[in-house]
Amino acid sequence: MTDKSEDLTVEIASLGPRGDGIAESERGRLYVADALPGERVRVRTGGKRGVGFVATLKEVVEPSPERADPPCRHFADCGGCSVQHLEDGAYGAWKYQLVAAALERVGFDPDVVAPLVRTEPAGRRRAEFSAFRPRASAARTFFGFHARASRHVVEIEDCLILHPDLMTLVAKLRTELAELVSPGARWDVSVTLAENGADALISANHAPGPDASLALAMFAEREDLARVSWKTGGEVEPVAMRRRPVLEVSGHPVDIPPGVFLQASAEAERALSQLVCDGAAGSNIADLYCGTGTFALPLAAGGANVMAVDGDGAAVEALARAAGTGGFGGQVRTEIRDLAKRPFTTAELKGFDTVVFDPPRAGAAAQAGELANSDVARVVAVSCNPATFARDARILADGGYALEQVTPIDQFVWSGHVELVGVFRR
Ligand SMILES: C[S@@+](CC[C@H](N)C(=O)[O-])C[C@H]1O[C@@H](n2cnc3c(N)ncnc32)[C@H](O)[C@@H]1O
C-alpha cells in the first residue's frame, strides 16, 4: 500500500489499546478512530502508523449495536478521551480485555485477571493543559487539551473527567492566559488540586519575563492558589509561593514538590493502595519506584519497615518528611537511585518479605530479572502498561513465581489507559 490516500469500505475487527477500531484490509492494517468492532465503515486512508496506516472515519455504513452517544460534547475533537462511543458494559469488557489479552500473549491463563475496578468520572485531581497562541498578530490564545493525534488545542467548556473544582479553574486560567502567552509560544500547564489550594506548574521553552510573572502572582493571589511554578529547561522556579501545597497521599499529608508524579485520581489511588497493602505480607518491605509514598506510607503506617526507593529526589524527600509527620519516620528508609540502570540486586533483596514495584510505562525488566533470582516470598507489581507488565510478569514466572491475581483499575476513564496490580508468590 502506498501513502496515497484513498476511500475504502472495511469491517472493523477489534478495538485497539488506544481506542481505535482496527481493520485488516487487503491493503494493510488500518487504525480508525471512532469506529467499533463489528462495524462496516467507509474510511479515507492516511499516513503510516506502526505496522499499518491511520484512516479517517467518513461514514458508519453498518453501526454496532454497542454504539452509544458520547456523553461529552467535545468528544469528536478532544484528545482526552478516546472511547465514549461504546456502551458502558462493552467499554468495561474492552478495558478488562486489554489486560487479559496482554497476559495471554505471554502464556498466562487470563482467568488470573480479577474484575475491573471502575472509578467515577469527574475524579481527576491533576491534569495537563496546553496554552498556545498562533503567530498571527490578531490571534488569541487557545487553552485546553490537545486535539486527537495533533498539537492543536481544543478549548473545553466542560469536561466530564475533571474534578469540578479543576474545571472551574480551567475557565479562569483561560481568561488569564489569553493576554499572557506571546505570539508563537506554547505553554504546558499542569494543575493539581491540593488540599489547601491549587498547584500550577507552567513549562515553556522561555523564561516567564517580569510581566507574566507579576500577572501570574496576582492571579494566584486573586484565586487563592497555593503555588505557581515555572519550568524552563529542567529548572523549576517559584512564581508565587503562597503556601506549600499539601496533598493526601493514601490518607497521609504530603508536601508535594512541583510536577511530582501523583496518581491522577484519589479514588484510583485508594483502590491501588488497598490492593498493594492486601498483597504485601511480612515486616520488611521494599517499595521500588515509590514516588511520594502511595504505598510506602500506608505500609509503614500499618507497622512494616519500608525501604522506599525512587529516582526523583524531591519525591523521596517529601515521602520521608511525610513519614516523620505521621510518626512512623523511624520505619522508613529512603534511597534516591536510578533503578533502570541500577536495579536492587539479588544480594540487596535478601531479607525483604515483600517487594512492591511501580515503574513508569517502560516497565522494570532489569528489576524483574534480579527478583527472579531472589528468595523474596512476595512481589506486588503495579503498572500502567499491560504490555510491559506482562513481559516483566513472564520474567518473574520463569524465575519461579506464581502469578496469583491481577486486578485492573480504570483510573483514566474513557481513555485507552488502564492501571493494574499483580500479586506474585514463591
Ligand atoms: C508510576 S510512578 C509510581 C510512583 C508511586 N508508586 C505512586 O504510586 O505514586 C513511577 C515512579 O518511578 C520513578 N522513576 C521513573 N524512572 C525511574 C528510574 N529510572 N529509577 C527510579 N525511579 C524512576 C518516577 O519518579 C515515579 O515516581
The ligand as a Gaussian input file, in Angstrom:
#p B3LYP/6-31G(d) Opt

LIG

0 1
 C        4.195000       5.262000      38.014000
 S        5.115000       6.284000      39.093000
 C        4.757000       5.497000      40.639000
 C        5.044000       6.304000      41.868000
 C        4.402000       5.804000      43.152000
 N        4.499000       4.374000      43.309000
 C        2.953000       6.238000      43.240000
 O        2.067000       5.394000      43.136000
 O        2.709000       7.428000      43.461000
 C        6.712000       5.841000      38.676000
 C        7.807000       6.404000      39.545000
 O        9.050000       5.934000      39.012000
 C       10.017000       6.935000      39.154000
 N       11.056000       6.636000      38.169000
 C       10.989000       6.790000      36.822000
 N       12.113000       6.319000      36.261000
 C       12.904000       5.874000      37.274000
 C       14.190000       5.274000      37.324000
 N       14.887000       5.042000      36.220000
 N       14.676000       4.934000      38.529000
 C       13.981000       5.156000      39.659000
 N       12.762000       5.721000      39.665000
 C       12.228000       6.071000      38.496000
 C        9.278000       8.241000      38.972000
 O        9.960000       9.292000      39.630000
 C        7.923000       7.914000      39.614000
 O        7.899000       8.302000      40.961000

